[in-house]
Every structure is written in C-alpha cells, then in structure tokens.
C-alpha cells in the first residue's frame, strides 16, 4: 500500500532547500535597480553568484561591493551574510520564539543537524546562546574597527567598522574598501589585522566550542574532546600556516618586497588565519608564488570547524584523518587521542566527507579548466576557495564565463551546506536490507 503522507523532506533536504530559498530571494533583490549606485541591478547569473557568495559566507565577488552597491545594496549583502553565518534555521527559530511558537520535535531535529550536534537535547537553548554570542562578539569587534576606521573615514568609518565586523565574524570576506583591494591598504595596521583575525577565529572555531570555553573559563583541558581537538588543530594550522607563508614569500618582491620584518610577520599571520574561510587579504594573492598558492589551497580545503560560520572539510575531520592514518601506520586497530577512542562510524564519516569534497573540487576544476583559458593553479585555487567558503581569489572571478560562475556557485552552496549533508539531501530514502552477504576481501595499497 502506498503512503498517504506524500513526500516529507528529511532534515538534510530542509537545510539545503532553506539555504537555496534565502539565496534565491537575495538574488532577486540584487537584480533590482534599488541596490546599485547607477540604478542598474545585476544580471541573473551575477546576482545568483553574489547572493550565494553572501549567504554561503564565501566572499568571491563579480562586482566591487564598496563601489557598485549603494547603501541599501550593501545592507542587503550584509543581511544575507548574517543570515548565512548564523544559519537560516537559527534565524527561523528566533522568529518562532519571538512570536511565541512552540518548537516541535521535527524542528529540533533539523536544528540539531544545522548546528552539527550529536543530539537534539538543548538545541533551542543553544540557538539562543548562539545569537547572544554572535551579537556580543560582533559588537565588540565592530566597536574596535569603528574606532580605527573613524580615524580615516570620519563617521562613515563607524558604519564600515560594524559592517566589516559582521563580515569578519561570519567568515564572509566581503569588504567596502573599494577597488577589489580588500584590506591591502592596512597590511601593516596592527589594530585592523588583530581585530579582523580575532573575529575570524571566533567565527571559525564553532559556537559550541566558544560556549564550552566560556563555561570552563578558558581551561582547555577541562573541556570535551571535541573542543580540545578543534582548538589545538586550529592553533596548529594557524601557526604552521604563518610560518609556511613567511618562509615561502619572504623573497618574493611582489608581495613581501616592500614590507618591513614586522609587517611580514603580520601579513603571514593574517594570511594563515584568512584561509580558515574568511577571504580577506592584505597582500595580492595573484602575486604570490605558485608554491604559496598551493599551500594556501591546502589550508582552505581544511577550512573552519563544525557548528561555525565557515566551510571546508572542517578541522575536526582533518584531525581524525591524521589520527586514523597514524593509528594505521602504528598497526593500531583503534583511533585513540587524549585517552579516548574515536568510534568507527566517526572515522568512516570523516573519510566519506574527505572523498566527496575532493571529488567535487577535482571535478569542478577539471570542467573549468576545459572551459576557461586560465592558469590551472588559479582555477584550482578559485574552486577550493568556493568549496571552503573562503573568498580568496587570484583575481580571475570577474573574468569567468557565466557557465563557470554557475559551477562556482554550486561549489559555494555545497561547501556551506556541507558535502555530506548535500549528498544525503539528494539521496533516496534509505532502505534497510534484511540480507547480509558474506564478507569479501580486496587488496589495497
């Protein structure tokens, strides 16, 4: 007998469709003449690309945000960034609570998936805390940036400060400096560099990690295994990335040539944090050495952490992959860390995420390389930046054809929703087989 209920979307499908709906609404707004300085909206492809980049907190742009859009257009973009950074389910939950609507079990399950939680208990309270933390951090960071920008722009600098605080915390990378310059005019400015990178780091380590660190008053070794793994992996990647970029770019006159030693250290640190999926840059990415570009691709592919505003395969996934490989090398049957064992399902999930992500990036890069007459490394950088929702670019975004822009748009969407979540959203309903086949053996390696 057929089901009378009809199609009931899974939590994965609701998440994917929710993000898609916000993107479409944003694209329609960006096509209107009300958003542009010259009274002419974007074409559909460019509007869809920009809206996706904003909602998926990426930062890749086909028009200069600071000069193309008027104030209303900039507010539309930053609103899409805020919704995308928090997640549309968080925003929907806030509205439900504001109107006194009770959050049912199905909605809690969707929120559980949206916030990458292991169970649905306490997700409403977590959602409220996410909003409080976001507003508090953005206000503090915005105040620091507003004070600094006020010195250069007057009262307009206050607007710039809070606008860039939202863009930084949400790991979006959109800027209003103008001329596609991002933060290059402030390469040696300690206040700007530190304020933006701290916002990026807080936005990228995940809301659950921030909450636990606050509850434990920063005592990391009293925190859960997840928090310890995320904080230590993030710290390692930032330190390793900064040292690597400094070593690789020190003798490049096109990037570090005119900088003092202190400015080089600051730029190396900034460009190690930015691939955490932020997308701001203080030096010309396109002028970097090929080896540095490839090094940055690796950092972007790893990305931020679960339950954060960023993308990528996530720091915890990367850590589990490394620990699993190390366990295999040592002949261990279990993956152990900090006197805890990682369950086999989590290890398997990490390898699936890695496989889907790598396949997506390689496939889209291959297609773009067949379409565009551009350096392959720059195309790989662009696609990885889109998947990691980073927003860094070698300067080729505006030159892409419409077909390539649509492919990059799809990649940004997959990166923000999550490769595994998107795959599960597209998958057919699981059917449990009653038959178990005998085990077979395959030689690998």
Secondary structure by P-SEA (a helix, b strand, c coil): ccccccccccaaaaaaaaaaaaaaaaaaaaaccccccccbbbcaaaaaaaaaaaaaccccccccccccccaaaaaaaaaaaaaaaacaaaaaaaaaaaacccccaaaaaaaaaaaccccccaaaaaaaaaaaaaaaaaaaaaaaaaaaaaaccaaaaaaaaaaaaaaaaacccccccccccccccccccaaaaaaaaaaaaaacccaaaaaaaaaaccccccccaaaaaaaaaaaaaaaaaaaaaaaaccccccccccccaaaaaaaaaaaaaaaccccccccccccccaaaaaaaaaaaaaccccccccccccaaaaaaaaaaaaaaaacccccccccccccaaaaaaaaaaaaaaaaaaaaaaaaaaacccccaaaaaaaaaaaaacccccccccccccaaaaaaaaaaaaaaaacaaaaaaaacccbbbbcccccbbbbbcc
